[in-house]
Amino acid sequence: MDFEKTFPLRYYLNLGRREDRRTELEWHLDQVGVTAERFPAVDARFCKSARGYENKGRYALALTIRLAIRKAKQLKQPAILLLEDDAILHPNFRELISRIDLPEDWGIFYLGCQHIQRPEPMADGLVRVKKALDSHAWAIHERAYDQVMAAMDAFGKPTPAHALASDQFVAELHRTIPTYACYPNLAWQSVDESDLTGTTYSLYGKTGHQKIHPSVHDKLLTECLAPEALGKPPELALLFLTRGDVHHPEIWKEWIAQAPQKISIYSHPKHPEEVEGGFLEGTAVPDLIRTQWGEISLVRASLSLLREALKDEDNTHFVLLSESCLPVQALSRILLRLKHDGRSRFGFKNFEEASAMRKHRASSAPEIPQGCWRFHPQWWLLDRAAAKVVTRRDDTLQFEKFFASDEAYFGTTLMREGYPVDDLVDCRDLTWTNWESDAGSPNEYSELPPEKLRDLINSDCFFARKFPADSDIRKYQLHR
């Protein structure tokens, strides 16, 4: 999509007394590379009546929208894009919107909305709307101008069954006007005081995922990105990124024996000769990368593992592991938990929360929008939808100068690709690791001290590291 060509007239609606919102939105639009002209909003304080709406504020918003559309008609513009002044666009908006191809029959298009009926997946990043609410970021084609304006003129009409709000009136048109929306949302509303209700709230998560009507959008992202995983019980692909064989093969064998049909194993050994006759024999992926600590080669090796494991459509979840990793919860328990909460899992921080060191590292990849950075441990669990997102494009060249890029690539790439990381990833560490302050590498434990054992158990992690071959960890039978 050519954004400017598709939406040649772009307005943001703003009350004259809300200069704070105007300044903030203009700064935000500049950051994401979008231009829009201010359209003065009607102030509800000067409306004599609500004219068929719930209150004067609702009427004022509807009147503002109708006036903006009327202006588009006068200018003979083929389409108009309307933003409310509390709208937030995805930090990688320009890239993501450019990939969307709107069908030629479109009449209404939402950059983001709340679905109250399950939409129909159409293409990557696009759904056909059945019924949706909100008007913080939407567009109307000229063929729908008159219908939208007529629907929003509530004065003198019989009281409808739905709430008396402009987005509710427009939602009734979705049955007759071809309506589409970005999915996941590329626009949402900030947490701010509403001029309509006087309350501070947002119906969207931090990265745009809608909070209400959970049954409507349950597993919708999986349906859009990985429909082959729908309805399947969890099956784990173990992705071993190692130097040689695992340190504790007997623990892994005993753990897998609890449900061997639910496990598949893939490995990327740095020294393939060291796995001969061992636990990982015969599991190496065909595309082996020459790896070096701290370099992008580790990301490329991880992607090689992930791509190979994705070829098996029975694999629903993917876990990255090292030779020193061990399971510290029973396999049956992990599978049960994934059945009830199948989200990807890894602890992460955004740019604002990150350390000064990580912010400095991010400066080595200036083309990545600041709002997309997500920093995390190297070890993660991805569901199938997330795994397909991070493998559909190879962005490793942009991370080549980033030291320890494996601690940012996957979360950041998910964000860049429009995946609502903050809302759909379980932000907890998957693998317990003990670091000393300012240490260059985590502690190894041949003997696990009692206080560290308690810390490990209380962490609720599925796996743990680093345990050399002589470690006494097996005596605790955590994997059982």
Order of alpha helices (4+ residues) and beta strands (2+ residues): alpha-beta-alpha-beta-alpha-beta-beta-alpha-beta-beta-beta-beta-beta-beta-alpha-alpha-beta-beta-beta-beta-alpha-alpha-beta-alpha-beta-alpha-beta-beta-alpha-beta-beta-alpha-beta-beta-alpha-alpha-alpha-beta-beta-alpha-beta
